[in-house]
Amino acid sequence: MERHGQAASSGSKTKAPGSAGGYLLIDIMRTVHGAYAPNTDRFGTRLETFFIGLCVALADIEDKALTVAKIAAYMSVPRTTVIRRLNQLQKWDLVEHRRHRYYIREKTLNSFIGMRSYRQVRHILSKAAEELTVLDTLTD
């Protein structure tokens, strides 16, 4: 993303109040993309895939498992698209399929790269929390 010839980044000192949430989301998705997507995939081309993977991960964390139909309904995405995205996540060894339900592969998430990604995301969240506290000081 560029504005007026300068690259916009989460490290920028000129963020408008309230924009921290947007940058937070982008930074987290970049970190996850860098950790799990093949180097040949450009950032942005697989965001839908990662959001579908996030649905699977959140359900798995809550000891639930999702079907294609539930993911499609939640994400408002056609079932065929969900199936393609889940197949991609399976090829990347991030998701496994058992009895019409999908689960996160803990072995992949707990790998060295996964743990490094986790630390990077924690750092991003800490910075965002600091930036968001500024919003608490603003008057209406």
TIFIMAR-910144 format. One line per field, with one value per atom (N, C-alpha, C, O): residue number from 1; residue in three letters; atom name; x, y negated, z negated. Coordinates in steps of 0.1 Angstrom, whole numbers, plus 2048, in hexadecimal, padded with zeros to 3 digits. Each point is the difference from the previous one (the first is absolute). Layout:
! residues N
seq = NUM ...
type = ALA ...
atom = CA ...
x = X ...
y = Y ...
z = Z ...
//
This chain:
! residues 140
seq = 1 1 1 1 2 2 2 2 3 3 3 3 4 4 4 4 5 5 5 5 6 6 6 6 7 7 7 7 8 8 8 8 9 9 9 9 10 10 10 10 11 11 11 11 12 12 12 12 13 13 13 13 14 14 14 14 15 15 15 15 16 16 16 16 17 17 17 17 18 18 18 18 19 19 19 19 20 20 20 20 21 21 21 21 22 22 22 22 23 23 23 23 24 24 24 24 25 25 25 25 26 26 26 26 27 27 27 27 28 28 28 28 29 29 29 29 30 30 30 30 31 31 31 31 32 32 32 32 33 33 33 33 34 34 34 34 35 35 35 35 36 36 36 36 37 37 37 37 38 38 38 38 39 39 39 39 40 40 40 40 41 41 41 41 42 42 42 42 43 43 43 43 44 44 44 44 45 45 45 45 46 46 46 46 47 47 47 47 48 48 48 48 49 49 49 49 50 50 50 50 51 51 51 51 52 52 52 52 53 53 53 53 54 54 54 54 55 55 55 55 56 56 56 56 57 57 57 57 58 58 58 58 59 59 59 59 60 60 60 60 61 61 61 61 62 62 62 62 63 63 63 63 64 64 64 64 65 65 65 65 66 66 66 66 67 67 67 67 68 68 68 68 69 69 69 69 70 70 70 70 71 71 71 71 72 72 72 72 73 73 73 73 74 74 74 74 75 75 75 75 76 76 76 76 77 77 77 77 78 78 78 78 79 79 79 79 80 80 80 80 81 81 81 81 82 82 82 82 83 83 83 83 84 84 84 84 85 85 85 85 86 86 86 86 87 87 87 87 88 88 88 88 89 89 89 89 90 90 90 90 91 91 91 91 92 92 92 92 93 93 93 93 94 94 94 94 95 95 95 95 96 96 96 96 97 97 97 97 98 98 98 98 99 99 99 99 100 100 100 100 101 101 101 101 102 102 102 102 103 103 103 103 104 104 104 104 105 105 105 105 106 106 106 106 107 107 107 107 108 108 108 108 109 109 109 109 110 110 110 110 111 111 111 111 112 112 112 112 113 113 113 113 114 114 114 114 115 115 115 115 116 116 116 116 117 117 117 117 118 118 118 118 119 119 119 119 120 120 120 120 121 121 121 121 122 122 122 122 123 123 123 123 124 124 124 124 125 125 125 125 126 126 126 126 127 127 127 127 128 128 128 128 129 129 129 129 130 130 130 130 131 131 131 131 132 132 132 132 133 133 133 133 134 134 134 134 135 135 135 135 136 136 136 136 137 137 137 137 138 138 138 138 139 139 139 139 140 140 140 140
type = MET MET MET MET GLU GLU GLU GLU ARG ARG ARG ARG HIS HIS HIS HIS GLY GLY GLY GLY GLN GLN GLN GLN ALA ALA ALA ALA ALA ALA ALA ALA SER SER SER SER SER SER SER SER GLY GLY GLY GLY SER SER SER SER LYS LYS LYS LYS THR THR THR THR LYS LYS LYS LYS ALA ALA ALA ALA PRO PRO PRO PRO GLY GLY GLY GLY SER SER SER SER ALA ALA ALA ALA GLY GLY GLY GLY GLY GLY GLY GLY TYR TYR TYR TYR LEU LEU LEU LEU LEU LEU LEU LEU ILE ILE ILE ILE ASP ASP ASP ASP ILE ILE ILE ILE MET MET MET MET ARG ARG ARG ARG THR THR THR THR VAL VAL VAL VAL HIS HIS HIS HIS GLY GLY GLY GLY ALA ALA ALA ALA TYR TYR TYR TYR ALA ALA ALA ALA PRO PRO PRO PRO ASN ASN ASN ASN THR THR THR THR ASP ASP ASP ASP ARG ARG ARG ARG PHE PHE PHE PHE GLY GLY GLY GLY THR THR THR THR ARG ARG ARG ARG LEU LEU LEU LEU GLU GLU GLU GLU THR THR THR THR PHE PHE PHE PHE PHE PHE PHE PHE ILE ILE ILE ILE GLY GLY GLY GLY LEU LEU LEU LEU CYS CYS CYS CYS VAL VAL VAL VAL ALA ALA ALA ALA LEU LEU LEU LEU ALA ALA ALA ALA ASP ASP ASP ASP ILE ILE ILE ILE GLU GLU GLU GLU ASP ASP ASP ASP LYS LYS LYS LYS ALA ALA ALA ALA LEU LEU LEU LEU THR THR THR THR VAL VAL VAL VAL ALA ALA ALA ALA LYS LYS LYS LYS ILE ILE ILE ILE ALA ALA ALA ALA ALA ALA ALA ALA TYR TYR TYR TYR MET MET MET MET SER SER SER SER VAL VAL VAL VAL PRO PRO PRO PRO ARG ARG ARG ARG THR THR THR THR THR THR THR THR VAL VAL VAL VAL ILE ILE ILE ILE ARG ARG ARG ARG ARG ARG ARG ARG LEU LEU LEU LEU ASN ASN ASN ASN GLN GLN GLN GLN LEU LEU LEU LEU GLN GLN GLN GLN LYS LYS LYS LYS TRP TRP TRP TRP ASP ASP ASP ASP LEU LEU LEU LEU VAL VAL VAL VAL GLU GLU GLU GLU HIS HIS HIS HIS ARG ARG ARG ARG ARG ARG ARG ARG HIS HIS HIS HIS ARG ARG ARG ARG TYR TYR TYR TYR TYR TYR TYR TYR ILE ILE ILE ILE ARG ARG ARG ARG GLU GLU GLU GLU LYS LYS LYS LYS THR THR THR THR LEU LEU LEU LEU ASN ASN ASN ASN SER SER SER SER PHE PHE PHE PHE ILE ILE ILE ILE GLY GLY GLY GLY MET MET MET MET ARG ARG ARG ARG SER SER SER SER TYR TYR TYR TYR ARG ARG ARG ARG GLN GLN GLN GLN VAL VAL VAL VAL ARG ARG ARG ARG HIS HIS HIS HIS ILE ILE ILE ILE LEU LEU LEU LEU SER SER SER SER LYS LYS LYS LYS ALA ALA ALA ALA ALA ALA ALA ALA GLU GLU GLU GLU GLU GLU GLU GLU LEU LEU LEU LEU THR THR THR THR VAL VAL VAL VAL LEU LEU LEU LEU ASP ASP ASP ASP THR THR THR THR LEU LEU LEU LEU THR THR THR THR ASP ASP ASP ASP
atom = N CA C O N CA C O N CA C O N CA C O N CA C O N CA C O N CA C O N CA C O N CA C O N CA C O N CA C O N CA C O N CA C O N CA C O N CA C O N CA C O N CA C O N CA C O N CA C O N CA C O N CA C O N CA C O N CA C O N CA C O N CA C O N CA C O N CA C O N CA C O N CA C O N CA C O N CA C O N CA C O N CA C O N CA C O N CA C O N CA C O N CA C O N CA C O N CA C O N CA C O N CA C O N CA C O N CA C O N CA C O N CA C O N CA C O N CA C O N CA C O N CA C O N CA C O N CA C O N CA C O N CA C O N CA C O N CA C O N CA C O N CA C O N CA C O N CA C O N CA C O N CA C O N CA C O N CA C O N CA C O N CA C O N CA C O N CA C O N CA C O N CA C O N CA C O N CA C O N CA C O N CA C O N CA C O N CA C O N CA C O N CA C O N CA C O N CA C O N CA C O N CA C O N CA C O N CA C O N CA C O N CA C O N CA C O N CA C O N CA C O N CA C O N CA C O N CA C O N CA C O N CA C O N CA C O N CA C O N CA C O N CA C O N CA C O N CA C O N CA C O N CA C O N CA C O N CA C O N CA C O N CA C O N CA C O N CA C O N CA C O N CA C O N CA C O N CA C O N CA C O N CA C O N CA C O N CA C O N CA C O N CA C O N CA C O N CA C O N CA C O N CA C O N CA C O N CA C O N CA C O N CA C O N CA C O N CA C O N CA C O N CA C O N CA C O N CA C O N CA C O N CA C O N CA C O N CA C O N CA C O N CA C O N CA C O N CA C O N CA C O
x = 808 7F8 809 808 7F6 808 7F7 7F5 80F 7F9 80A 80A 7F3 809 80E 809 7FA 80D 808 80B 7EF 806 7F9 7F4 813 7FA 7FA 806 7ED 7FA 803 800 804 803 7FC 7FD 803 7FB 80A 7FC 810 80A 800 808 7EF 7FF 7FC 7F8 80E 7FD 7F4 7FB 800 7F5 7F3 7F8 805 7F3 7F5 802 7F3 7F5 7FA 800 7FB 7F9 7F5 7F8 808 7F6 804 7F9 813 804 808 803 800 809 7FA 807 7EC 7F9 802 802 7FD 802 80F 802 807 80E 803 808 7F2 802 7FC 807 7ED 7FB 80A 803 801 80A 80D 805 800 80D 7FF 809 7EC 7FE 7FF 807 7F1 7FF 80D 803 805 80D 809 807 7F9 808 7FC 808 7EB 7FB 803 805 7FA 803 80F 803 805 80F 804 809 7EF 804 7FB 807 7ED 7FA 7FE 7FF 800 7FE 80D 80B 7F5 80C 806 7F8 815 806 7FB 801 7FA 7FB 7F3 7FC 7FC 7F3 802 806 7F5 801 7F6 7F5 80E 7F7 7F4 801 7F3 7F4 7F8 7F4 814 7F9 7FA 7F7 80D 7FB 7F8 7FF 7FD 7FA 7F3 7FE 7FA 7F4 803 7F9 812 804 804 7FC 80B 804 7F5 7FF 7F7 7F4 7F8 7FA 805 7F9 808 7FA 814 808 7FE 800 7FE 7FE 7F3 7FF 7F7 7F3 802 7FB 80D 803 807 7FD 80D 809 7F8 801 7F6 7F8 7F7 7FE 7FB 7F7 808 7FB 810 809 804 800 804 804 7F4 802 7F2 7F4 7FB 7F5 813 7FD 7F4 7F8 806 7F6 807 80B 7ED 805 7F6 7F4 810 7F7 7FF 80A 7EA 7FE 801 801 800 800 7F4 801 7F3 7F4 800 7FC 809 801 80A 7FD 80E 80A 7FA 802 7F8 7FA 7F5 800 7F8 7F6 806 7FC 80E 806 807 7FF 808 809 7F8 805 7EF 7F8 807 801 805 808 7F9 7FC 804 7FA 808 80C 7EC 806 80C 80A 7F5 80A 80D 80B 7F4 80C 806 80C 7EC 805 807 80B 7F0 806 80E 80A 7F7 80D 80A 80B 7F0 809 804 80C 7EB 804 80A 809 7F5 809 80E 80A 7F7 80D 806 80C 7EC 806 805 809 7F0 805 80D 809 7F8 80D 80B 80C 7F2 80A 802 808 7F0 801 7FC 805 7F1 7FC 7F2 7FD 7FC 7F2 7FF 806 7F3 7FD 7F1 7F8 804 7F2 7FD 806 7F0 7FC 7F0 7FA 800 7F2 7F8 7F8 80A 7F9 802 7F9 812 803 80F 808 7FB 80E 806 7F9 814 807 80E 805 800 80E 80A 7FE 80D 80A 80A 808 7F7 808 80F 808 7FC 80E 806 80B 7EE 804 800 80A 7EC 7FF 80A 805 7FF 80A 80E 809 7F9 80E 808 7FA 812 809 7FB 7FF 7FD 7FB 7F2 7FE 7FA 7F4 802 7F9 810 803 806 7FD 80C 805 7F5 800 7F7 7F4 7F8 7FB 803 7F8 807 7F9 814 807 7FF 7FE 803 7FE 7F2 7FE 7F8 7F2 7FE 7FA 80C 7FF 807 7FA 811 806 7F7 7FF 7FB 7F7 7F5 7FC 7FE 7F5 803 7F9 813 805 801 7FC 80A 801 7F2 7FE 7F9 7F3 7F9 7F8 80A 7F9 805 7F8 815 806 7F9 7FD 802 7FA 7F2 7FB 7FE 7F1 7FE 7F5 814 7FE 800 7FA 80C 7FF 7F2 7FC 7FC 7F2 7F8 7F6 80E 7F9 802 7F8 813 803 7FA 7FF 7FB 7FA 7F2 7F9 804 7F3 7F6 804 7F0 7F5 7FE 7F8
y = 80C 7F4 7F4 7FE 7F9 7F4 7F3 801 7F5 7F3 7F5 7FF 7FA 7F5 803 7F9 813 804 806 804 7FD 806 80D 800 80A 80C 7FE 7FB 80A 800 80C 80B 7F4 80C 7FE 7F5 816 800 7F8 7FC 803 7F9 7F1 7F9 802 7F2 7F8 804 7F0 7F7 7F7 7F9 808 7F6 807 7FC 80E 807 7F7 7F9 807 7F9 808 80C 7EC 807 809 7FD 80F 80A 809 80A 7F3 809 80C 809 7F7 80B 80D 80A 7F8 80C 806 80C 7EC 804 805 80A 7EE 804 80C 809 7F9 80C 80C 80A 7F6 80B 803 80C 7EA 802 806 809 7F1 805 80F 808 7FB 80E 809 80B 7F1 809 801 80B 7EB 800 80A 808 7F8 809 80E 809 7FA 80E 804 80C 7EB 804 803 80A 7EE 803 80D 806 7FE 80C 80D 80A 7F5 80C 801 80C 7EA 800 803 7FB 80C 801 7F3 7F6 809 7F3 7FC 7F4 815 7FC 7F9 7FA 806 7F9 7F2 7FE 7F9 7F2 7FD 806 7F1 7FC 7FA 7F8 80B 7FB 809 800 809 809 80C 807 7FB 80B 7FC 808 7EB 7FB 808 804 7FF 807 80E 805 801 80D 800 808 7ED 7FF 7FD 805 7F3 7FE 80D 802 806 80D 809 806 7F9 808 7FA 808 7EB 7FA 805 803 7FF 805 80E 804 805 80D 800 808 7EF 7FF 7FC 806 7F0 7FB 80B 801 806 80A 80B 806 7FE 80A 7FC 809 7EB 7FB 802 803 7FB 801 80F 802 807 80F 803 808 7F0 802 803 7FD 809 802 7FB 801 7F9 7FA 809 807 7F9 806 7F5 7F4 810 7F7 7F7 7F4 811 7F9 7F5 7F4 80F 7F6 7F5 7F4 80F 7F6 7F7 7F4 812 7F9 7F6 7F4 810 7F8 7F5 7F4 80F 7F6 7F5 7F4 810 7F7 7FA 7F7 80E 7FB 802 7F7 815 804 80D 808 7FA 80C 80C 800 80B 80D 804 805 7FA 804 7F8 806 7ED 7F8 805 801 802 805 80D 802 807 80D 7FE 806 7F1 7FD 7FA 804 7F3 7FA 80A 800 809 80A 80A 805 7FE 809 7FA 807 7EC 7F9 800 803 7FB 801 80E 802 808 80E 802 807 7F4 801 7FA 805 7F0 7F9 807 7FC 80F 808 7F8 802 7F4 7F8 806 7FE 808 805 80F 804 803 80E 802 7F9 811 803 80D 80A 7F7 80D 800 7F7 813 801 7F4 7FC 7FD 7F4 7F4 7F6 80B 7F4 7FD 808 7EC 7FB 7FB 7FB 809 7FD 7FA 802 7F6 7FB 80A 808 7F9 80A 7F9 7F7 80E 7FA 801 7F7 814 802 7F4 7FC 800 7F5 7F3 7F8 805 7F4 7FF 7F5 816 800 802 803 7FC 801 7F4 7F6 80A 7F5 7F3 7F5 80D 7F4 7FB 7F4 816 7FC 7F8 7F7 80E 7F9 7F2 7F6 809 7F3 7F6 7F5 811 7F8 7FB 7F5 814 7FD 7F4 7F7 80A 7F5 7F3 7F5 80B 7F4 7FA 7F4 815 7FB 7FA 7F6 810 7FB 7F2 7F7 807 7F3 7F6 7F4 810 7F7 7FC 7F4 816 7FD 7F6 7F8 80A 7F7 7F2 7F6 808 7F3 7FA 7F4 814 7FB 7FC 7F6 812 7FC 7F2 7F8 806 7F3 7F5 7F5 80D 7F6 7FE 7F5 815 7FF 7F9 7FA 806 7F9 7F1 7F8 803 7F2 7FC 7F5 814 7FD 7FE 7F8 80E 7FE 7F2 7FB 7FE 7F3 7F5 7F4 810 7F6 7FC 808 7EB 7FC 800 7FF 803 800 7F3 800
z = 800 800 800 7F7 812 801 800 806 7F3 800 804 7F9 811 804 801 7FC 80A 803 7F4 801 7F3 7F5 7FC 800 7FC 7FC 7F2 7F7 808 7F3 7F9 805 7EE 7F8 7F2 7FC 7FD 7F2 7F7 7F5 810 7F8 802 7FA 80E 803 7F4 7F8 807 7F4 803 7F8 815 804 801 808 7F0 801 7FA 7F6 811 7FB 7F4 800 7F6 7F5 805 809 7F2 804 80B 803 804 80A 7FB 808 7EB 7FB 802 802 7FD 802 80E 801 809 80D 803 806 7F5 801 7F8 805 7F0 7F8 808 800 806 808 80B 802 805 80C 7FB 805 7F0 7FB 7FB 803 7F6 7FC 80C 800 80A 80C 807 806 7FB 806 7F9 806 7ED 7F8 802 802 7FE 802 80E 802 808 80E 801 806 7F4 801 7F9 805 7F1 7F9 807 800 806 805 80F 805 802 80E 808 7FB 810 808 804 802 800 804 80E 803 805 80D 800 80A 7EB 7FF 7FA 7F6 812 7FC 7F5 7FF 7F8 7F5 807 809 7F2 805 809 801 806 809 7F8 805 7EF 7F8 7F3 7F7 808 7F4 7FD 7F4 816 7FD 7FB 7F7 80E 7FB 7F2 7F8 804 7F2 7F7 7F4 810 7F8 7FE 7F5 815 7FE 7F7 7F7 80A 7F6 7F2 7F7 808 7F3 7FA 7F4 814 7FB 7FB 7F5 812 7FB 7F3 7F7 809 7F4 7F3 7F6 80C 7F5 7FB 7F4 815 7FC 7F9 7F6 80F 7FA 7F2 7F7 807 7F3 7F6 7F4 811 7F7 800 7FC 808 800 809 7FD 80E 809 80E 802 807 80D 80A 7FE 80D 80A 80C 804 802 80D 80B 7FD 80F 80B 800 802 7FB 800 7F5 803 7F1 7F6 803 7FD 809 803 80B 800 80A 80B 7FB 804 7F3 7FA 7F8 801 7F7 7F7 808 7FD 80E 808 80B 807 7FC 80B 80D 809 7F9 80B 806 7F8 815 806 7FA 7FE 801 7FB 809 7FB 812 809 7FD 801 7FC 7FD 7F3 7FE 7F8 7F3 802 7FA 80E 803 806 7FC 80E 806 7F6 800 7F8 7F6 7F6 7FC 7FF 7F7 806 7F9 814 807 800 7FE 804 800 7F2 7FF 7F7 7F2 7FD 7F9 80D 7FE 807 7FB 811 807 7F9 800 7F9 7F8 7F2 7F8 806 7F4 7F3 7F5 80D 7F5 7FA 7F4 815 7FC 803 80A 7EE 803 800 7FA 80E 803 7FA 804 7F3 7FA 7FF 7FA 80C 800 802 7F8 813 805 7F7 801 7F7 7F7 802 804 7F9 802 7F3 7F7 807 7F4 804 80B 7EC 802 7FC 7F7 811 7FD 7F6 803 7F1 7F5 802 7FD 80A 802 809 7FD 80C 809 7F8 801 7F8 7F8 7F5 7FD 7FD 7F6 804 7F8 815 806 7FC 7FB 809 7FD 807 7FA 813 807 7FA 7FF 7FD 7F9 7F3 7FE 7FA 7F4 802 7F9 812 803 805 7FC 80C 804 7F4 7FF 7F7 7F4 7F9 7FB 803 7F9 808 7FA 813 808 7FE 7FF 801 7FF 7F2 7FF 7F7 7F2 800 7F9 80E 800 807 7FB 810 808 7F7 7FF 7F9 7F8 7F4 7FD 7FE 7F5 805 7FA 812 806 803 7FD 808 803 7F3 800 7F5 7F4 7FB 7FB 806 7FD 808 7FB 812 809 7FD 801 7FC 7FD 7F3 7FE 7F8 7F4 803 7F8 812 804 803 7FC 809 803 7F3 800 7F5 7F3 7FB 7F8 80D 7FB 808 7FC 810 808 7FB 7FB 806 7FC 80B 80C 7F1 80B 806 809
//
